[in-house]
């Protein structure tokens, strides 16, 4: 490990001002010589690095942002008396999670802070601590969140325990460090607002994090180690890759959106539109109807197609169960892909074990209304439309502890009024840019031709609507996932 670590010289900082305060040692003997254990030892961990880019957005790589903020925090803390900063990496180097935690433990760090950017379709800042974190770790994370909130963030997402997949499991670096530790997710990479705030507030964020560490130290003193056994095992967490991303879904609790509210919804156009796709595409094979609808209705937090990147969104509608969902979940688990399942309230009541499995395996659970009105949402009064959303939401929240935040319109019928209403319910409206006649269980399409159709329609930002009652979809899903990856595409969730 020693040869991978180098002395940090933050941009704009005179080496003579920081020498002896920041340590990134080249061998074990030098480590022992340079570490002053009478000082507060803060280990800063810049997530990802080297061959591991982390998340990315339009050639902006998370690993680079992580290093920038880590350098800034280190530079800020070097000016404080009786503080020693050590860093797991100070350049574009790949380190395993084991190397990172070993470095912190062997240097007897008092606090460990791992700095990251988030991935997915959210926004805002959050911190993660281990599921059984003591008061010191919770205080560290909360102090960081309070200071970052004061510095200016798009949304304070709070302190969270465990992982995105399970509150009872832990991210490797939180579990295997001997001192109070947390992971800080400084905004979402694909949020232009979060990126702008990150760039503009880099120094303010660094000060906020540094001051939070110092405040925790003032409260608990140098002896801030939680005393837990860092050799404890963690299920399904490899030690050679970073486990702080959300690529496999939003986990066990969903999301609570805070949409900008639209005034005078009743005054908007109530004309019902039937969503469907024509045959015309652009030069990227994207359906022009979806592209145009996105431009027209995107202001309502509606999605007819995703971003123009080589990623697709797998979504399944669950109106009733026909014995195929278990097979679909098995395939997704085997392939390591997260999808979105839109469920009605009756489906959730009739199939609680499947709904629980969907959530527990890291998929996104979406709202497909209570009654699935055959004439569409616009056929109902605004009050009844709202009830279709909120009653299903309340049932899922009460029985599964999950906050749904995505809605799929029954039959695809919508109006500007209904889009605005869903926005004001703090939901995103999810349509599709691919669908086919797969829902008739008594007249299932041919496997070969269906798979070919799915492959032929592949396009950047594709939102695939597949019905989970389809035997054909269950049969060809694995081959389709393989074909998507072979074409250089990845998978995302909203």
HELIX and SHEET records of a PDB file:
HELIX    1   1 UNK A    2  UNK A    4  5                                   3    
HELIX    2   2 UNK A   15  UNK A   18  1                                   4    
HELIX    3   3 UNK A   28  UNK A   34  1                                   7    
HELIX    4   4 UNK A   62  UNK A   78  1                                  17    
HELIX    5   5 UNK A   97  UNK A  106  1                                  10    
HELIX    6   6 UNK A  135  UNK A  151  1                                  17    
HELIX    7   7 UNK A  172  UNK A  175  1                                   4    
HELIX    8   8 UNK A  192  UNK A  200  1                                   9    
HELIX    9   9 UNK A  202  UNK A  220  1                                  19    
HELIX   10  10 UNK A  265  UNK A  267  5                                   3    
HELIX   11  11 UNK A  288  UNK A  297  1                                  10    
HELIX   12  12 UNK A  298  UNK A  300  5                                   3    
HELIX   13  13 UNK A  325  UNK A  335  1                                  11    
HELIX   14  14 UNK A  345  UNK A  350  1                                   6    
HELIX   15  15 UNK A  352  UNK A  360  1                                   9    
HELIX   16  16 UNK A  377  UNK A  379  5                                   3    
HELIX   17  17 UNK A  382  UNK A  400  1                                  19    
HELIX   18  18 UNK A  410  UNK A  412  5                                   3    
HELIX   19  19 UNK A  416  UNK A  424  1                                   9    
HELIX   20  20 UNK A  447  UNK A  456  1                                  10    
HELIX   21  21 UNK A  471  UNK A  486  1                                  16    
SHEET    1   A 7 UNK A  22  UNK A  23  0                                        
SHEET    2   A 7 UNK A  83  UNK A  87  1                                        
SHEET    3   A 7 UNK A  40  UNK A  46  1                                        
SHEET    4   A 7 UNK A 111  UNK A 118  1                                        
SHEET    5   A 7 UNK A 180  UNK A 188  1                                        
SHEET    6   A 7 UNK A 125  UNK A 129 -1                                        
SHEET    7   A 7 UNK A 156  UNK A 161  1                                        
SHEET    1   B 2 UNK A  56  UNK A  57  0                                        
SHEET    2   B 2 UNK A  60  UNK A  61 -1                                        
SHEET    1   C 2 UNK A 273  UNK A 274  0                                        
SHEET    2   C 2 UNK A 413  UNK A 414 -1                                        
SHEET    1   D 3 UNK A 302  UNK A 303  0                                        
SHEET    2   D 3 UNK A 428  UNK A 430  1                                        
SHEET    3   D 3 UNK A 406  UNK A 407  1                                        
SHEET    1   E 4 UNK A 364  UNK A 367  0                                        
SHEET    2   E 4 UNK A 340  UNK A 343  1                                        
SHEET    3   E 4 UNK A 311  UNK A 318  1                                        
SHEET    4   E 4 UNK A 463  UNK A 467  1                                        
SHEET    1   F 4 UNK A 364  UNK A 367  0                                        
SHEET    2   F 4 UNK A 340  UNK A 343  1                                        
SHEET    3   F 4 UNK A 311  UNK A 318  1                                        
SHEET    4   F 4 UNK A 490  UNK A 491  1                                        
END                                                                             
